[in-house]
Amino acid sequence: MTTNPAPKKPAAAKEESADILTETPTDVATHTAPAASPTAGKVTVTLAHHHTLDGASYPPGAQIQVTPDTAHSLRMQGYATHG
């Protein structure tokens, strides 16, 4: 049974690959995002039924602001309408 020897890289290729690994980016931009407001990304829904959310009770017809995911869940369960 014969085995194939691993291919050998030429010396120039070894030096080039070492240069690639040691290069550092010099033009990396830094960006600081502004602080989000407490209502950023929130949507308003109107409750169709009594609902308790985070320990607070809301009667039917109350308008509350929740995250889009929570709003979607409330709508799918029939607890809220687009508000």
Buried (B, 14 or more C-beta within 10 A) or exposed (E): EEEEEEEEEEEEEEEEEEEEEEEEEEEEEEEEEEEEEEEEEBBEBBBBEEBEBEEEEBEEEBEBBBEEEBBBEBBEEEBBEEB
